[in-house]
Amino acid sequence: MMRAAWAVFAKDVRTELRARYALSATFVFALSTLAIVSYAVGPSFGGRPELLAAFLWTVLLFSASAGLAQAFVREVERKTWFTLRLVAPPTAILLGKWAVNLVLLAATEALIVPMFLALFGIGFRSVFGFLAVTALATVGLSAAITLVAALLAQARAHGALVSALAFPLVFVPVMAAITGTRHTLVEPGVPPTELRILAAYAGVLVAMGLVLAEHVLED
């Protein structure tokens, strides 16, 4: 299963490196939103850590919804969906796709977060705490969006449905990420409660996806 998952991951990474569709979609959306808000509110936004944290994770959430759902859309559009189902078990497909989305979301964050800090002229009191919050939230977000995207792989209004139906799954990790990020902006040390919530939720989502993979990918 791990060899099949690695093959799915390697195939999608090669495809993304050639086309850069998902990464471009997430990055352009996030960059446009950052530019518009920073121009509209200016430096006054920098004094409100609760607003900064909410704004950052809202940008990352909708950027992820815009780009990460493409992992399954490409298979359907290129008519390779049934071939993929024949050559790899459902668990391997879901695991490989989730790994690709995890890497894409992490790459988007690596580009967006430094720009966010530079635009608003802020710094974290606890860099390690922010990295821990971001890592766990990234696992949870990518797992939730991958799971919903797999469920809606062959739906016509795929992109809009993913954003809408993923909301119940991502609400808890996003709220925990916002609270944890706000903590790291104003206080030293890691936010233990938020980290426990994010770790538990990410573990549940990943385990749920692996257990239900066969049912999720049914036609």
C-alpha positions in Angstrom: 0.0 0.0 0.0 2.8 2.4 0.9 4.5 1.8 -2.5 1.2 2.5 -4.3 0.7 5.6 -2.2 4.2 6.8 -3.0 3.6 6.2 -6.8 0.4 8.3 -6.6 2.3 11.0 -4.7 5.2 11.0 -7.2 2.9 11.2 -10.2 1.0 14.1 -8.8 4.2 16.0 -7.8 5.6 15.6 -11.3 2.3 16.8 -12.8 2.2 19.8 -10.4 5.8 20.7 -11.2 5.0 20.8 -14.9 1.7 22.7 -14.7 1.9 24.4 -11.2 -1.9 24.7 -11.3 -2.8 24.0 -7.7 0.1 25.9 -6.2 -0.5 28.9 -8.5 -4.2 29.0 -7.6 -3.5 29.0 -3.9 -0.7 31.4 -4.0 -2.4 33.9 -6.3 -5.6 33.9 -4.2 -3.6 34.4 -1.0 -1.4 37.1 -2.5 -4.3 39.0 -3.9 -6.1 38.9 -0.6 -3.1 40.0 1.3 -2.4 42.9 -1.0 -6.0 44.2 -1.0 -6.4 44.0 2.8 -3.0 45.5 3.6 -3.8 48.4 1.2 -7.3 48.9 2.7 -6.5 48.8 6.4 -2.8 49.8 6.4 -0.7 49.7 9.6 -3.7 50.0 11.9 -4.3 46.3 11.5 -1.0 45.5 13.1 -2.1 46.5 16.6 -4.9 43.9 16.7 -3.4 40.4 17.2 -6.9 38.8 17.3 -7.7 40.3 13.9 -4.3 39.4 12.4 -4.6 35.8 13.5 -8.1 35.5 12.1 -7.1 37.2 8.8 -4.1 34.9 8.3 -6.0 31.7 8.8 -9.0 32.9 6.7 -6.6 33.5 3.8 -4.9 30.1 4.2 -8.3 28.3 4.5 -9.8 29.7 1.4 -6.5 29.5 -0.5 -6.4 25.8 0.4 -10.0 25.3 -0.7 -9.3 26.9 -4.0 -6.2 24.9 -4.8 -6.1 21.6 -3.0 -9.4 20.2 -4.4 -7.8 20.0 -7.9 -6.0 16.8 -7.0 -9.1 14.7 -7.9 -10.5 17.1 -10.5 -7.5 16.5 -12.8 -8.1 12.8 -12.7 -11.7 13.2 -13.7 -11.0 15.8 -16.4 -8.2 13.8 -18.0 -10.3 10.6 -17.8 -7.7 8.8 -15.7 -9.9 8.3 -12.7 -11.0 4.8 -13.4 -7.5 3.8 -14.4 -6.1 5.1 -11.1 -8.8 3.1 -9.3 -7.7 0.0 -11.1 -4.0 0.2 -10.4 -4.0 1.4 -6.8 -6.2 0.6 -3.8 -8.4 3.3 -2.3 -6.3 3.8 0.8 -3.2 4.3 -1.3 -4.9 6.8 -3.5 -6.3 8.9 -0.6 -3.0 8.7 1.2 -1.0 9.8 -1.9 -3.4 12.6 -2.7 -3.3 13.8 0.9 0.5 13.8 1.0 0.5 16.0 -2.2 -2.0 18.4 -0.7 0.0 18.6 2.6 3.1 19.5 0.6 1.2 22.1 -1.5 -0.3 23.8 1.6 3.0 23.8 3.4 4.6 25.4 0.4 1.9 28.1 0.2 2.3 28.9 3.9 6.1 29.1 3.4 5.5 31.8 0.8 2.5 33.6 2.4 3.5 33.8 6.1 6.7 35.8 5.6 4.9 38.2 3.3 2.1 38.5 5.9 4.7 39.4 8.6 6.4 41.9 6.3 3.2 43.7 5.2 1.9 44.2 8.7 5.3 44.7 10.4 4.7 42.2 13.2 6.7 39.4 14.8 5.8 36.4 17.0 6.6 36.2 20.7 6.9 32.5 20.3 8.1 31.3 16.9 8.3 27.7 18.0 4.7 27.9 19.2 3.5 29.3 15.9 5.4 26.7 13.9 3.8 23.9 16.0 0.3 25.4 15.6 0.8 25.8 11.9 2.2 22.3 11.4 -0.7 20.6 13.1 -3.3 22.9 11.5 -1.8 22.2 8.1 -2.2 18.4 8.7 -5.8 18.8 9.7 -6.8 21.3 6.9 -5.2 19.2 4.2 -6.7 16.0 5.5 -10.2 17.5 5.7 -10.1 19.1 2.2 -8.7 16.0 0.7 -11.4 13.9 2.2 -14.2 16.2 1.0 -12.6 16.5 -2.5 -12.5 12.7 -2.8 -16.2 12.5 -1.9 -17.0 15.1 -4.6 -14.5 14.0 -7.2 -17.1 13.4 -9.9 -19.5 16.2 -9.0 -20.1 18.9 -11.6 -19.8 21.9 -9.3 -16.8 20.4 -7.6 -14.9 23.6 -6.5 -17.9 25.4 -5.0 -19.1 22.3 -3.2 -15.7 21.5 -1.6 -15.5 25.0 0.0 -19.0 24.7 1.3 -19.0 21.1 2.5 -15.5 21.2 4.0 -16.6 24.0 6.5 -18.0 21.7 9.2 -14.7 19.6 9.1 -12.3 22.6 9.2 -14.2 24.8 11.7 -12.6 23.3 14.8 -9.0 23.2 13.6 -9.2 26.7 12.1 -10.7 28.2 15.3 -7.9 26.4 17.3 -5.3 27.7 14.9 -6.6 31.3 15.2 -6.6 31.1 19.0 -3.1 29.5 19.0 -1.7 32.1 16.6 -3.1 34.9 18.6 -1.4 33.4 21.7 2.0 33.2 19.9 1.7 36.9 18.8 1.3 38.3 22.3 2.7 35.6 24.7 5.9 33.5 24.9 5.7 29.7 25.0 3.4 27.3 23.2 -0.4 27.3 23.6 -1.0 23.8 25.1 -4.7 23.6 24.8 -4.8 24.6 21.2 -2.0 22.2 20.3 -3.9 19.3 22.0 -7.0 20.2 20.0 -5.1 20.4 16.7 -3.2 17.2 17.3 -6.3 15.2 18.3 -8.4 16.6 15.4 -5.6 16.0 12.8 -5.2 12.4 14.1 -9.0 11.8 13.9 -9.3 13.2 10.3 -6.3 11.2 9.0 -7.5 8.0 10.6 -11.0 8.5 9.5 -9.9 9.0 5.9 -7.7 5.9 5.9 -10.5 3.7 7.4 -13.2 5.1 5.1 -11.1 5.4 2.0 -12.9 2.5 0.1 -16.3 4.0 0.8 -15.2 7.6 0.1 -13.9 6.6 -3.4 -16.9 4.5 -4.4 -18.6 5.7 -7.6 
